[in-house]
Amino acid sequence: MSAYLLGNLLGRLVLSYALVWLLLCLTVARLNWREAFRRTNHWSGLSASITTFLIGLIAAQPNGLSP
């Protein structure tokens, strides 16, 4: 695994976590960032982060078969 691929995957994972945290902070936690972190680190927040990460990977796949 190259450093480029590893950086791309880690970056996508961090951005997925940040997106879920921001969504929770703006909606459920009512702009309380500590509450948003608590909810994001719950199993449902982590599963939302992983789902967002996987959707991003699937959307980035080129059309056709990968080599």
C-alpha positions as CSV (number, residue, x, y, z in Angstrom):
1,M,0.0,0.0,0.0
2,S,1.5,3.3,-1.0
3,A,1.6,6.4,1.1
4,Y,-0.6,8.2,-1.4
5,L,-3.4,5.5,-1.0
6,L,-3.0,5.4,2.7
7,G,-3.2,9.2,3.0
8,N,-6.3,9.3,0.7
9,L,-8.1,6.6,2.8
10,L,-7.2,8.3,6.1
11,G,-8.2,11.7,4.8
12,R,-11.6,10.4,3.6
13,L,-12.2,8.7,7.0
14,V,-11.4,11.9,8.9
15,L,-13.6,14.0,6.6
16,S,-16.4,11.5,7.0
17,Y,-16.1,11.7,10.8
18,A,-16.0,15.6,10.6
19,L,-19.1,15.7,8.4
20,V,-21.1,13.5,10.8
21,W,-19.9,15.6,13.8
22,L,-20.9,18.8,12.0
23,L,-24.3,17.4,11.2
24,L,-24.9,16.3,14.8
25,C,-23.6,19.6,16.1
26,L,-25.9,21.7,14.0
27,T,-29.0,19.5,14.4
28,V,-29.2,17.2,17.4
29,A,-26.7,18.8,19.9
30,R,-27.9,22.4,19.3
31,L,-24.4,23.8,18.7
32,N,-22.9,22.1,21.8
33,W,-19.6,20.7,20.4
34,R,-19.0,18.5,23.5
35,E,-22.4,16.9,23.1
36,A,-21.7,16.4,19.4
37,F,-18.4,14.6,20.1
38,R,-20.2,12.4,22.7
39,R,-22.9,11.5,20.2
40,T,-20.4,11.0,17.3
41,N,-18.3,8.5,19.4
42,H,-21.4,6.5,20.2
43,W,-21.9,3.3,18.0
44,S,-24.5,5.0,15.9
45,G,-22.3,8.0,15.1
46,L,-19.4,5.8,14.3
47,S,-21.5,3.6,12.0
48,A,-22.8,6.8,10.2
49,S,-19.1,7.8,9.7
50,I,-18.2,4.4,8.3
51,T,-21.2,4.4,6.0
52,T,-20.4,7.9,4.8
53,F,-16.8,6.8,4.2
54,L,-17.9,3.7,2.2
55,I,-20.4,5.8,0.1
56,G,-17.5,8.1,-0.7
57,L,-15.3,5.2,-1.8
58,I,-18.1,3.7,-4.0
59,A,-18.8,7.1,-5.6
60,A,-15.1,7.5,-6.4
61,Q,-14.8,4.2,-8.3
62,P,-14.4,4.6,-12.0
63,N,-17.0,3.1,-14.4
64,G,-16.2,-0.3,-15.5
65,L,-14.0,-3.0,-14.0
66,S,-11.1,-2.0,-11.8
67,P,-7.7,-3.6,-12.8
